[in-house]
Amino acid sequence: MKDYHINVFYSEKDGGYIADIPDLKHCSAFGETPEEALQEVLKAKGAWLEAARANGKPIPAPIRINLRTMSHHN
């Protein structure tokens, strides 16, 4: 079963980690750690899919499967 690609990266501006799912427009989340950002974006994905189904919106098929964590270096 394919799943959605998730980006996890450090944001200087936000002072923490951002996780997003490019295939699901505007699906992103914040966390103090990469793991927290990942857990939060998985919750956001569930809410995104539920809202799309409830509103009869199309749900895009996952285009790629990957998890990449980029570390922040001072």
Distance bins in CASP14 RR format, pairs under 12 A and 6 or more apart:
PFRMAT RR
TARGET T0000
AUTHOR 0000-0000-0000
RMODE 2
METHOD distances of the structure
MODEL  1
1 61 0 0 0 0 0 1 0 0 0 0 0
1 62 0 0 0 0 1 0 0 0 0 0 0
1 65 0 0 0 0 1 0 0 0 0 0 0
2 23 0 0 0 0 0 1 0 0 0 0 0
2 60 0 0 0 0 0 1 0 0 0 0 0
2 61 1 0 0 1 0 0 0 0 0 0 0
2 62 1 0 1 0 0 0 0 0 0 0 0
2 63 0 0 0 0 1 0 0 0 0 0 0
2 64 0 0 0 0 1 0 0 0 0 0 0
2 65 1 0 1 0 0 0 0 0 0 0 0
2 66 0 0 0 0 0 1 0 0 0 0 0
3 21 0 0 0 0 1 0 0 0 0 0 0
3 23 0 0 0 0 1 0 0 0 0 0 0
3 24 0 0 0 0 0 1 0 0 0 0 0
3 41 0 0 0 0 0 1 0 0 0 0 0
3 42 0 0 0 0 1 0 0 0 0 0 0
3 45 0 0 0 0 1 0 0 0 0 0 0
3 46 0 0 0 0 0 1 0 0 0 0 0
3 49 0 0 0 0 0 1 0 0 0 0 0
3 61 0 0 0 0 0 1 0 0 0 0 0
3 62 1 0 1 0 0 0 0 0 0 0 0
3 63 0 0 0 0 0 1 0 0 0 0 0
3 64 0 0 0 0 1 0 0 0 0 0 0
3 65 1 0 1 0 0 0 0 0 0 0 0
3 66 0 0 0 0 1 0 0 0 0 0 0
3 67 0 0 0 0 1 0 0 0 0 0 0
4 19 0 0 0 0 0 1 0 0 0 0 0
4 20 0 0 0 0 1 0 0 0 0 0 0
4 21 1 0 1 0 0 0 0 0 0 0 0
4 22 0 0 0 0 1 0 0 0 0 0 0
4 23 1 0 1 0 0 0 0 0 0 0 0
4 24 1 0 0 1 0 0 0 0 0 0 0
4 25 0 0 0 0 0 1 0 0 0 0 0
4 27 0 0 0 0 1 0 0 0 0 0 0
4 41 0 0 0 0 1 0 0 0 0 0 0
4 42 0 0 0 0 1 0 0 0 0 0 0
4 44 0 0 0 0 0 1 0 0 0 0 0
4 45 1 0 0 1 0 0 0 0 0 0 0
4 46 0 0 0 0 0 1 0 0 0 0 0
4 48 0 0 0 0 1 0 0 0 0 0 0
4 49 0 0 0 0 1 0 0 0 0 0 0
4 59 0 0 0 0 0 1 0 0 0 0 0
4 60 0 0 0 0 1 0 0 0 0 0 0
4 61 0 0 0 0 1 0 0 0 0 0 0
4 62 1 0 1 0 0 0 0 0 0 0 0
4 63 0 0 0 0 1 0 0 0 0 0 0
4 64 0 0 0 0 1 0 0 0 0 0 0
4 65 1 0 0 1 0 0 0 0 0 0 0
4 66 0 0 0 0 1 0 0 0 0 0 0
4 67 0 0 0 0 0 1 0 0 0 0 0
5 19 0 0 0 0 0 1 0 0 0 0 0
5 20 0 0 0 0 1 0 0 0 0 0 0
5 21 1 0 0 1 0 0 0 0 0 0 0
5 22 1 0 0 1 0 0 0 0 0 0 0
5 23 1 0 0 1 0 0 0 0 0 0 0
5 24 0 0 0 0 0 1 0 0 0 0 0
5 27 0 0 0 0 0 1 0 0 0 0 0
5 41 0 0 0 0 0 1 0 0 0 0 0
5 45 0 0 0 0 0 1 0 0 0 0 0
5 60 0 0 0 0 0 1 0 0 0 0 0
5 61 0 0 0 0 0 1 0 0 0 0 0
5 62 1 0 0 1 0 0 0 0 0 0 0
5 63 1 0 0 1 0 0 0 0 0 0 0
5 64 1 0 1 0 0 0 0 0 0 0 0
5 65 1 0 0 1 0 0 0 0 0 0 0
5 66 1 0 1 0 0 0 0 0 0 0 0
5 67 1 0 0 1 0 0 0 0 0 0 0
5 68 0 0 0 0 1 0 0 0 0 0 0
6 17 0 0 0 0 0 1 0 0 0 0 0
6 18 0 0 0 0 0 1 0 0 0 0 0
6 19 1 0 1 0 0 0 0 0 0 0 0
6 20 1 0 0 1 0 0 0 0 0 0 0
6 21 1 0 1 0 0 0 0 0 0 0 0
6 22 0 0 0 0 1 0 0 0 0 0 0
6 23 0 0 0 0 1 0 0 0 0 0 0
6 24 0 0 0 0 0 1 0 0 0 0 0
6 27 0 0 0 0 1 0 0 0 0 0 0
6 28 0 0 0 0 1 0 0 0 0 0 0
6 29 0 0 0 0 1 0 0 0 0 0 0
6 34 0 0 0 0 0 1 0 0 0 0 0
6 37 0 0 0 0 1 0 0 0 0 0 0
6 38 1 0 0 1 0 0 0 0 0 0 0
6 39 0 0 0 0 0 1 0 0 0 0 0
6 40 0 0 0 0 0 1 0 0 0 0 0
6 41 1 0 0 1 0 0 0 0 0 0 0
6 42 0 0 0 0 1 0 0 0 0 0 0
6 44 0 0 0 0 0 1 0 0 0 0 0
6 45 0 0 0 0 1 0 0 0 0 0 0
6 62 0 0 0 0 0 1 0 0 0 0 0
6 64 0 0 0 0 0 1 0 0 0 0 0
6 65 0 0 0 0 1 0 0 0 0 0 0
6 66 1 0 0 1 0 0 0 0 0 0 0
6 67 1 0 1 0 0 0 0 0 0 0 0
6 68 0 0 0 0 1 0 0 0 0 0 0
6 69 0 0 0 0 1 0 0 0 0 0 0
6 70 0 0 0 0 0 1 0 0 0 0 0
7 17 0 0 0 0 0 1 0 0 0 0 0
7 18 1 0 0 1 0 0 0 0 0 0 0
7 19 1 0 0 1 0 0 0 0 0 0 0
7 20 1 0 1 0 0 0 0 0 0 0 0
7 21 1 0 0 1 0 0 0 0 0 0 0
7 22 1 0 0 1 0 0 0 0 0 0 0
7 23 0 0 0 0 0 1 0 0 0 0 0
7 24 0 0 0 0 0 1 0 0 0 0 0
7 27 0 0 0 0 0 1 0 0 0 0 0
7 28 0 0 0 0 1 0 0 0 0 0 0
7 29 0 0 0 0 0 1 0 0 0 0 0
7 34 0 0 0 0 0 1 0 0 0 0 0
7 37 0 0 0 0 1 0 0 0 0 0 0
7 38 0 0 0 0 0 1 0 0 0 0 0
7 41 0 0 0 0 1 0 0 0 0 0 0
7 64 0 0 0 0 0 1 0 0 0 0 0
7 66 0 0 0 0 1 0 0 0 0 0 0
7 67 0 0 0 0 1 0 0 0 0 0 0
7 68 1 0 0 1 0 0 0 0 0 0 0
7 69 0 0 0 0 1 0 0 0 0 0 0
7 70 0 0 0 0 1 0 0 0 0 0 0
8 16 0 0 0 0 0 1 0 0 0 0 0
8 17 1 0 0 1 0 0 0 0 0 0 0
8 18 1 0 0 1 0 0 0 0 0 0 0
8 19 1 0 1 0 0 0 0 0 0 0 0
8 20 0 0 0 0 1 0 0 0 0 0 0
8 21 0 0 0 0 0 1 0 0 0 0 0
8 28 0 0 0 0 0 1 0 0 0 0 0
8 29 0 0 0 0 1 0 0 0 0 0 0
8 30 0 0 0 0 0 1 0 0 0 0 0
8 31 0 0 0 0 1 0 0 0 0 0 0
8 33 0 0 0 0 1 0 0 0 0 0 0
8 34 1 0 1 0 0 0 0 0 0 0 0
8 35 0 0 0 0 1 0 0 0 0 0 0
8 36 0 0 0 0 0 1 0 0 0 0 0
8 37 1 0 1 0 0 0 0 0 0 0 0
8 38 1 0 1 0 0 0 0 0 0 0 0
8 39 0 0 0 0 0 1 0 0 0 0 0
8 40 0 0 0 0 0 1 0 0 0 0 0
8 41 1 0 0 1 0 0 0 0 0 0 0
8 42 0 0 0 0 0 1 0 0 0 0 0
8 66 0 0 0 0 0 1 0 0 0 0 0
8 67 1 0 0 1 0 0 0 0 0 0 0
8 68 1 0 0 1 0 0 0 0 0 0 0
8 69 1 0 1 0 0 0 0 0 0 0 0
8 70 1 0 0 1 0 0 0 0 0 0 0
8 71 0 0 0 0 1 0 0 0 0 0 0
8 72 0 0 0 0 0 1 0 0 0 0 0
9 15 0 0 0 0 0 1 0 0 0 0 0
9 16 0 0 0 0 1 0 0 0 0 0 0
9 17 1 0 0 1 0 0 0 0 0 0 0
9 18 1 0 1 0 0 0 0 0 0 0 0
9 19 0 0 0 0 1 0 0 0 0 0 0
9 20 0 0 0 0 1 0 0 0 0 0 0
9 28 0 0 0 0 0 1 0 0 0 0 0
9 30 0 0 0 0 0 1 0 0 0 0 0
9 31 0 0 0 0 0 1 0 0 0 0 0
9 34 0 0 0 0 1 0 0 0 0 0 0
9 37 0 0 0 0 1 0 0 0 0 0 0
9 38 0 0 0 0 0 1 0 0 0 0 0
9 41 0 0 0 0 0 1 0 0 0 0 0
9 68 0 0 0 0 1 0 0 0 0 0 0
9 69 0 0 0 0 1 0 0 0 0 0 0
9 70 1 0 1 0 0 0 0 0 0 0 0
9 71 0 0 0 0 1 0 0 0 0 0 0
9 72 0 0 0 0 1 0 0 0 0 0 0
10 16 1 0 0 1 0 0 0 0 0 0 0
10 17 1 0 1 0 0 0 0 0 0 0 0
10 18 1 0 0 1 0 0 0 0 0 0 0
10 19 0 0 0 0 0 1 0 0 0 0 0
10 30 0 0 0 0 0 1 0 0 0 0 0
10 31 0 0 0 0 0 1 0 0 0 0 0
10 32 0 0 0 0 0 1 0 0 0 0 0
10 33 0 0 0 0 0 1 0 0 0 0 0
10 34 0 0 0 0 1 0 0 0 0 0 0
10 37 0 0 0 0 1 0 0 0 0 0 0
10 69 0 0 0 0 1 0 0 0 0 0 0
10 70 1 0 0 1 0 0 0 0 0 0 0
10 71 1 0 0 1 0 0 0 0 0 0 0
10 72 1 1 0 0 0 0 0 0 0 0 0
10 73 0 0 0 0 1 0 0 0 0 0 0
10 74 0 0 0 0 0 1 0 0 0 0 0
11 17 1 0 0 1 0 0 0 0 0 0 0
11 18 1 0 1 0 0 0 0 0 0 0 0
11 19 0 0 0 0 0 1 0 0 0 0 0
11 20 0 0 0 0 0 1 0 0 0 0 0
11 28 0 0 0 0 0 1 0 0 0 0 0
11 29 0 0 0 0 0 1 0 0 0 0 0
11 30 0 0 0 0 1 0 0 0 0 0 0
11 31 0 0 0 0 1 0 0 0 0 0 0
11 32 0 0 0 0 0 1 0 0 0 0 0
11 34 0 0 0 0 0 1 0 0 0 0 0
11 37 0 0 0 0 1 0 0 0 0 0 0
11 70 0 0 0 0 0 1 0 0 0 0 0
11 72 0 0 0 0 1 0 0 0 0 0 0
12 18 0 0 0 0 0 1 0 0 0 0 0
12 72 0 0 0 0 1 0 0 0 0 0 0
12 73 0 0 0 0 0 1 0 0 0 0 0
12 74 0 0 0 0 0 1 0 0 0 0 0
13 30 0 0 0 0 0 1 0 0 0 0 0
14 28 0 0 0 0 0 1 0 0 0 0 0
14 29 0 0 0 0 0 1 0 0 0 0 0
14 30 1 0 0 1 0 0 0 0 0 0 0
14 31 0 0 0 0 1 0 0 0 0 0 0
14 32 0 0 0 0 0 1 0 0 0 0 0
14 37 0 0 0 0 0 1 0 0 0 0 0
14 72 0 0 0 0 0 1 0 0 0 0 0
15 30 0 0 0 0 1 0 0 0 0 0 0
15 31 0 0 0 0 1 0 0 0 0 0 0
15 32 0 0 0 0 1 0 0 0 0 0 0
15 33 0 0 0 0 0 1 0 0 0 0 0
15 37 0 0 0 0 0 1 0 0 0 0 0
15 72 0 0 0 0 1 0 0 0 0 0 0
16 29 0 0 0 0 0 1 0 0 0 0 0
16 30 1 0 0 1 0 0 0 0 0 0 0
16 31 1 0 1 0 0 0 0 0 0 0 0
16 32 1 0 0 1 0 0 0 0 0 0 0
16 33 0 0 0 0 1 0 0 0 0 0 0
16 34 0 0 0 0 1 0 0 0 0 0 0
16 36 0 0 0 0 1 0 0 0 0 0 0
16 37 1 0 0 1 0 0 0 0 0 0 0
16 40 0 0 0 0 0 1 0 0 0 0 0
16 72 0 0 0 0 1 0 0 0 0 0 0
17 28 0 0 0 0 0 1 0 0 0 0 0
17 29 0 0 0 0 1 0 0 0 0 0 0
17 30 1 0 0 1 0 0 0 0 0 0 0
17 31 1 0 1 0 0 0 0 0 0 0 0
17 32 1 0 0 1 0 0 0 0 0 0 0
17 33 1 0 0 1 0 0 0 0 0 0 0
17 34 1 0 1 0 0 0 0 0 0 0 0
17 35 0 0 0 0 1 0 0 0 0 0 0
17 36 1 0 0 1 0 0 0 0 0 0 0
17 37 1 1 0 0 0 0 0 0 0 0 0
17 38 0 0 0 0 1 0 0 0 0 0 0
17 39 0 0 0 0 0 1 0 0 0 0 0
17 40 0 0 0 0 1 0 0 0 0 0 0
17 41 0 0 0 0 1 0 0 0 0 0 0
17 69 0 0 0 0 1 0 0 0 0 0 0
17 70 0 0 0 0 1 0 0 0 0 0 0
17 71 0 0 0 0 0 1 0 0 0 0 0
17 72 0 0 0 0 1 0 0 0 0 0 0
18 27 0 0 0 0 0 1 0 0 0 0 0
18 28 1 0 0 1 0 0 0 0 0 0 0
18 29 1 0 0 1 0 0 0 0 0 0 0
18 30 1 0 1 0 0 0 0 0 0 0 0
18 31 1 0 0 1 0 0 0 0 0 0 0
18 32 0 0 0 0 0 1 0 0 0 0 0
18 33 0 0 0 0 0 1 0 0 0 0 0
18 34 0 0 0 0 1 0 0 0 0 0 0
18 36 0 0 0 0 0 1 0 0 0 0 0
18 37 1 0 0 1 0 0 0 0 0 0 0
18 38 0 0 0 0 0 1 0 0 0 0 0
18 40 0 0 0 0 1 0 0 0 0 0 0
18 41 0 0 0 0 1 0 0 0 0 0 0
18 44 0 0 0 0 0 1 0 0 0 0 0
18 69 0 0 0 0 0 1 0 0 0 0 0
18 70 0 0 0 0 0 1 0 0 0 0 0
18 72 0 0 0 0 0 1 0 0 0 0 0
19 27 0 0 0 0 1 0 0 0 0 0 0
19 28 1 0 0 1 0 0 0 0 0 0 0
19 29 1 0 1 0 0 0 0 0 0 0 0
19 30 0 0 0 0 1 0 0 0 0 0 0
19 31 1 0 0 1 0 0 0 0 0 0 0
19 33 0 0 0 0 0 1 0 0 0 0 0
19 34 1 0 0 1 0 0 0 0 0 0 0
19 35 0 0 0 0 1 0 0 0 0 0 0
19 36 0 0 0 0 1 0 0 0 0 0 0
19 37 1 1 0 0 0 0 0 0 0 0 0
19 38 1 0 1 0 0 0 0 0 0 0 0
19 39 0 0 0 0 1 0 0 0 0 0 0
19 40 1 0 0 1 0 0 0 0 0 0 0
19 41 1 1 0 0 0 0 0 0 0 0 0
19 42 0 0 0 0 1 0 0 0 0 0 0
19 43 0 0 0 0 0 1 0 0 0 0 0
19 44 0 0 0 0 1 0 0 0 0 0 0
19 45 0 0 0 0 1 0 0 0 0 0 0
19 67 0 0 0 0 1 0 0 0 0 0 0
19 68 0 0 0 0 0 1 0 0 0 0 0
19 69 0 0 0 0 1 0 0 0 0 0 0
19 70 0 0 0 0 0 1 0 0 0 0 0
20 26 0 0 0 0 1 0 0 0 0 0 0
20 27 1 0 0 1 0 0 0 0 0 0 0
20 28 1 1 0 0 0 0 0 0 0 0 0
20 29 1 0 0 1 0 0 0 0 0 0 0
20 30 0 0 0 0 0 1 0 0 0 0 0
20 31 0 0 0 0 0 1 0 0 0 0 0
20 37 0 0 0 0 1 0 0 0 0 0 0
20 38 0 0 0 0 0 1 0 0 0 0 0
20 40 0 0 0 0 0 1 0 0 0 0 0
20 41 1 0 0 1 0 0 0 0 0 0 0
20 42 0 0 0 0 0 1 0 0 0 0 0
20 44 0 0 0 0 1 0 0 0 0 0 0
20 45 0 0 0 0 0 1 0 0 0 0 0
20 48 0 0 0 0 0 1 0 0 0 0 0
20 68 0 0 0 0 0 1 0 0 0 0 0
21 27 1 0 1 0 0 0 0 0 0 0 0
21 28 1 0 0 1 0 0 0 0 0 0 0
21 29 0 0 0 0 1 0 0 0 0 0 0
21 37 0 0 0 0 0 1 0 0 0 0 0
21 38 0 0 0 0 0 1 0 0 0 0 0
21 40 0 0 0 0 0 1 0 0 0 0 0
21 41 1 0 0 1 0 0 0 0 0 0 0
21 42 0 0 0 0 1 0 0 0 0 0 0
21 43 0 0 0 0 0 1 0 0 0 0 0
21 44 1 0 0 1 0 0 0 0 0 0 0
21 45 1 0 1 0 0 0 0 0 0 0 0
21 46 0 0 0 0 0 1 0 0 0 0 0
21 47 0 0 0 0 0 1 0 0 0 0 0
21 48 1 0 0 1 0 0 0 0 0 0 0
21 49 0 0 0 0 0 1 0 0 0 0 0
21 59 0 0 0 0 0 1 0 0 0 0 0
21 60 0 0 0 0 1 0 0 0 0 0 0
21 62 0 0 0 0 1 0 0 0 0 0 0
21 63 0 0 0 0 0 1 0 0 0 0 0
21 64 0 0 0 0 0 1 0 0 0 0 0
21 65 0 0 0 0 0 1 0 0 0 0 0
21 66 0 0 0 0 0 1 0 0 0 0 0
21 67 0 0 0 0 0 1 0 0 0 0 0
22 28 0 0 0 0 1 0 0 0 0 0 0
22 41 0 0 0 0 0 1 0 0 0 0 0
22 45 0 0 0 0 0 1 0 0 0 0 0
22 60 0 0 0 0 0 1 0 0 0 0 0
22 62 0 0 0 0 0 1 0 0 0 0 0
22 63 0 0 0 0 1 0 0 0 0 0 0
22 64 0 0 0 0 1 0 0 0 0 0 0
22 66 0 0 0 0 0 1 0 0 0 0 0
22 68 0 0 0 0 0 1 0 0 0 0 0
23 45 0 0 0 0 1 0 0 0 0 0 0
23 48 0 0 0 0 0 1 0 0 0 0 0
23 49 0 0 0 0 0 1 0 0 0 0 0
23 52 0 0 0 0 0 1 0 0 0 0 0
23 58 0 0 0 0 0 1 0 0 0 0 0
23 59 0 0 0 0 1 0 0 0 0 0 0
23 60 1 0 1 0 0 0 0 0 0 0 0
23 61 0 0 0 0 1 0 0 0 0 0 0
23 62 1 0 0 1 0 0 0 0 0 0 0
23 63 1 0 1 0 0 0 0 0 0 0 0
23 64 0 0 0 0 1 0 0 0 0 0 0
23 65 0 0 0 0 0 1 0 0 0 0 0
23 66 0 0 0 0 0 1 0 0 0 0 0
24 41 0 0 0 0 1 0 0 0 0 0 0
24 42 0 0 0 0 0 1 0 0 0 0 0
24 44 0 0 0 0 1 0 0 0 0 0 0
24 45 1 0 0 1 0 0 0 0 0 0 0
24 46 0 0 0 0 1 0 0 0 0 0 0
24 47 0 0 0 0 0 1 0 0 0 0 0
24 48 1 0 1 0 0 0 0 0 0 0 0
24 49 1 0 0 1 0 0 0 0 0 0 0
24 50 0 0 0 0 0 1 0 0 0 0 0
24 51 0 0 0 0 0 1 0 0 0 0 0
24 52 0 0 0 0 1 0 0 0 0 0 0
24 57 0 0 0 0 0 1 0 0 0 0 0
24 58 0 0 0 0 0 1 0 0 0 0 0
24 59 0 0 0 0 1 0 0 0 0 0 0
24 60 1 0 0 1 0 0 0 0 0 0 0
24 61 0 0 0 0 0 1 0 0 0 0 0
24 62 0 0 0 0 1 0 0 0 0 0 0
24 63 0 0 0 0 0 1 0 0 0 0 0
25 44 0 0 0 0 0 1 0 0 0 0 0
25 48 0 0 0 0 1 0 0 0 0 0 0
25 51 0 0 0 0 0 1 0 0 0 0 0
25 52 0 0 0 0 0 1 0 0 0 0 0
25 57 0 0 0 0 0 1 0 0 0 0 0
25 58 0 0 0 0 0 1 0 0 0 0 0
25 59 0 0 0 0 0 1 0 0 0 0 0
25 60 0 0 0 0 1 0 0 0 0 0 0
26 41 0 0 0 0 0 1 0 0 0 0 0
26 44 0 0 0 0 1 0 0 0 0 0 0
26 45 0 0 0 0 0 1 0 0 0 0 0
26 47 0 0 0 0 0 1 0 0 0 0 0
26 48 0 0 0 0 1 0 0 0 0 0 0
26 51 0 0 0 0 0 1 0 0 0 0 0
26 52 0 0 0 0 0 1 0 0 0 0 0
27 40 0 0 0 0 0 1 0 0 0 0 0
27 41 1 0 0 1 0 0 0 0 0 0 0
27 42 0 0 0 0 0 1 0 0 0 0 0
27 43 0 0 0 0 0 1 0 0 0 0 0
27 44 1 0 1 0 0 0 0 0 0 0 0
27 45 1 0 1 0 0 0 0 0 0 0 0
27 46 0 0 0 0 1 0 0 0 0 0 0
27 47 0 0 0 0 1 0 0 0 0 0 0
27 48 1 0 1 0 0 0 0 0 0 0 0
27 49 0 0 0 0 1 0 0 0 0 0 0
27 50 0 0 0 0 0 1 0 0 0 0 0
27 51 0 0 0 0 0 1 0 0 0 0 0
27 52 0 0 0 0 0 1 0 0 0 0 0
27 59 0 0 0 0 0 1 0 0 0 0 0
27 60 0 0 0 0 0 1 0 0 0 0 0
28 37 0 0 0 0 1 0 0 0 0 0 0
28 38 0 0 0 0 0 1 0 0 0 0 0
28 40 0 0 0 0 1 0 0 0 0 0 0
28 41 1 0 0 1 0 0 0 0 0 0 0
28 42 0 0 0 0 0 1 0 0 0 0 0
28 43 0 0 0 0 0 1 0 0 0 0 0
28 44 1 0 0 1 0 0 0 0 0 0 0
28 45 0 0 0 0 0 1 0 0 0 0 0
28 47 0 0 0 0 0 1 0 0 0 0 0
28 48 0 0 0 0 1 0 0 0 0 0 0
29 35 0 0 0 0 0 1 0 0 0 0 0
29 36 0 0 0 0 1 0 0 0 0 0 0
29 37 1 0 1 0 0 0 0 0 0 0 0
29 38 0 0 0 0 1 0 0 0 0 0 0
29 39 0 0 0 0 1 0 0 0 0 0 0
29 40 1 1 0 0 0 0 0 0 0 0 0
29 41 1 0 1 0 0 0 0 0 0 0 0
29 42 0 0 0 0 1 0 0 0 0 0 0
29 43 1 0 0 1 0 0 0 0 0 0 0
29 44 1 0 1 0 0 0 0 0 0 0 0
29 45 0 0 0 0 1 0 0 0 0 0 0
29 46 0 0 0 0 0 1 0 0 0 0 0
29 47 0 0 0 0 0 1 0 0 0 0 0
29 48 0 0 0 0 0 1 0 0 0 0 0
30 36 0 0 0 0 1 0 0 0 0 0 0
30 37 1 0 0 1 0 0 0 0 0 0 0
30 38 0 0 0 0 0 1 0 0 0 0 0
30 39 0 0 0 0 0 1 0 0 0 0 0
30 40 1 0 0 1 0 0 0 0 0 0 0
30 41 0 0 0 0 1 0 0 0 0 0 0
30 43 0 0 0 0 0 1 0 0 0 0 0
30 44 0 0 0 0 1 0 0 0 0 0 0
31 37 1 0 1 0 0 0 0 0 0 0 0
31 38 0 0 0 0 1 0 0 0 0 0 0
31 39 0 0 0 0 1 0 0 0 0 0 0
31 40 1 0 1 0 0 0 0 0 0 0 0
31 41 0 0 0 0 1 0 0 0 0 0 0
31 43 0 0 0 0 0 1 0 0 0 0 0
31 44 0 0 0 0 0 1 0 0 0 0 0
32 38 0 0 0 0 0 1 0 0 0 0 0
32 39 0 0 0 0 0 1 0 0 0 0 0
32 40 0 0 0 0 0 1 0 0 0 0 0
33 39 0 0 0 0 1 0 0 0 0 0 0
33 40 0 0 0 0 0 1 0 0 0 0 0
33 69 0 0 0 0 0 1 0 0 0 0 0
33 71 0 0 0 0 0 1 0 0 0 0 0
33 72 0 0 0 0 0 1 0 0 0 0 0
34 40 0 0 0 0 0 1 0 0 0 0 0
34 41 0 0 0 0 0 1 0 0 0 0 0
34 67 0 0 0 0 0 1 0 0 0 0 0
34 68 0 0 0 0 0 1 0 0 0 0 0
34 69 1 0 1 0 0 0 0 0 0 0 0
34 70 0 0 0 0 1 0 0 0 0 0 0
34 71 0 0 0 0 1 0 0 0 0 0 0
34 72 0 0 0 0 1 0 0 0 0 0 0
35 41 0 0 0 0 0 1 0 0 0 0 0
35 42 0 0 0 0 0 1 0 0 0 0 0
35 67 0 0 0 0 0 1 0 0 0 0 0
35 69 0 0 0 0 1 0 0 0 0 0 0
36 42 0 0 0 0 0 1 0 0 0 0 0
36 43 0 0 0 0 0 1 0 0 0 0 0
37 43 0 0 0 0 0 1 0 0 0 0 0
37 44 0 0 0 0 0 1 0 0 0 0 0
37 67 0 0 0 0 0 1 0 0 0 0 0
37 69 0 0 0 0 1 0 0 0 0 0 0
37 70 0 0 0 0 0 1 0 0 0 0 0
38 44 0 0 0 0 0 1 0 0 0 0 0
38 45 0 0 0 0 0 1 0 0 0 0 0
38 67 1 0 0 1 0 0 0 0 0 0 0
38 68 0 0 0 0 0 1 0 0 0 0 0
38 69 0 0 0 0 1 0 0 0 0 0 0
39 45 0 0 0 0 0 1 0 0 0 0 0
40 46 0 0 0 0 0 1 0 0 0 0 0
40 47 0 0 0 0 0 1 0 0 0 0 0
41 47 0 0 0 0 0 1 0 0 0 0 0
41 48 0 0 0 0 1 0 0 0 0 0 0
41 67 0 0 0 0 0 1 0 0 0 0 0
42 48 0 0 0 0 0 1 0 0 0 0 0
42 49 0 0 0 0 0 1 0 0 0 0 0
42 67 0 0 0 0 0 1 0 0 0 0 0
43 49 0 0 0 0 0 1 0 0 0 0 0
43 50 0 0 0 0 0 1 0 0 0 0 0
44 50 0 0 0 0 0 1 0 0 0 0 0
44 51 0 0 0 0 0 1 0 0 0 0 0
45 51 0 0 0 0 0 1 0 0 0 0 0
45 52 0 0 0 0 0 1 0 0 0 0 0
45 59 0 0 0 0 0 1 0 0 0 0 0
45 60 0 0 0 0 0 1 0 0 0 0 0
45 62 0 0 0 0 0 1 0 0 0 0 0
46 52 0 0 0 0 1 0 0 0 0 0 0
46 53 0 0 0 0 1 0 0 0 0 0 0
46 54 0 0 0 0 0 1 0 0 0 0 0
46 59 0 0 0 0 0 1 0 0 0 0 0
47 53 0 0 0 0 0 1 0 0 0 0 0
47 54 0 0 0 0 0 1 0 0 0 0 0
48 54 0 0 0 0 0 1 0 0 0 0 0
48 55 0 0 0 0 0 1 0 0 0 0 0
48 57 0 0 0 0 1 0 0 0 0 0 0
48 59 0 0 0 0 1 0 0 0 0 0 0
48 60 0 0 0 0 0 1 0 0 0 0 0
49 55 0 0 0 0 0 1 0 0 0 0 0
49 56 0 0 0 0 0 1 0 0 0 0 0
49 57 0 0 0 0 1 0 0 0 0 0 0
49 58 0 0 0 0 0 1 0 0 0 0 0
49 59 1 0 0 1 0 0 0 0 0 0 0
49 60 0 0 0 0 0 1 0 0 0 0 0
49 62 0 0 0 0 0 1 0 0 0 0 0
50 56 0 0 0 0 0 1 0 0 0 0 0
50 57 0 0 0 0 0 1 0 0 0 0 0
50 59 0 0 0 0 0 1 0 0 0 0 0
51 57 1 0 0 1 0 0 0 0 0 0 0
51 59 0 0 0 0 0 1 0 0 0 0 0
52 58 1 0 0 1 0 0 0 0 0 0 0
52 59 1 0 1 0 0 0 0 0 0 0 0
52 60 0 0 0 0 1 0 0 0 0 0 0
53 59 1 0 0 1 0 0 0 0 0 0 0
END
